[in-house]
Amino acid sequence: RLRCDGRWIRDELGRIRIFRGANVSGRSKLPPFLPFDDPAWFDPLAGWGWNTVRLLVMWEGLEPARGVYDDDYLAKIKALAMAAGERGLHVIVDFHQDLFSRALGGDGAPSWTLPPQAPFEPGRSWFFRYLTRPEVGRAFERFWRDADGLRTSMLACVRRVMRVMAEVPAVIGYDVFNEPMGSVDAFLGGALERRSLPAFYEACACARDELDPTRLLFIEPSPFAAFGAPVRLPRMSARNLVFAPHLYDASAILAGRYVPALSLFPSSLRLIERAARRLELPLFIGE
């Protein structure tokens, strides 16, 4: 049993807990939406000094057709979480997406959440499509507005996962939306982080409190916080929230190699640390 105490995560004996580990992604972004079949892939992690995995789960795998849930897929995710726990690893269940959906060149949401359109091909520069593909922004904005009940549908999947994972002792929490984004206007104007994300996170916290109350909720700002963009999330009243931004080195990505003199990593880290202090939440860097 863990709890958030200001800037720290503590266990039931009051000890500060530090989590370090790996994202377990593998082939999760493509059918069958599982990182691997053999849990022996978890075996080396504890020996490397790691104690945590961030285990990806895909909305497309959970609800391939509207209102039709793949319980076999969820059972396999549960089995992987159990296998990680048997190896002494904590598990954070990560509801993952990139560019909203495979139909837009990314992963995450099933195709039925989108109007019919020609699919986009994934590519190396996929991240910039958040800014250059208006179809991606429109898909996110429909989701945040709950157009056609899309946000409600995903929350139903979140609830199903929480109900099942409540039976897995190794699970310590849920990262309920990987790298959330909206339209360019919503991102630049701040509406994404000031309104859309808090409403969604509060709804997820209510589900957590009802179905799996001993677990933490990991909340993310926009993916551009990883590169030093300001964080506009407000303080929220829900308990046991963990601020979980990502952190990347923009200069290394653009240059294709790490150049210490040009690195923006230290300044980006200072910005997200400052945001964690303002929010009065523990800081967990998920990527």
Summary of the structure (lengths in Angstrom):
residues: 287
radius of gyration: 18.1
end to end distance: 23.9
largest distance: 54.6
contacts: 925
relative contact order: 0.12
helix: 45%
strand: 16%
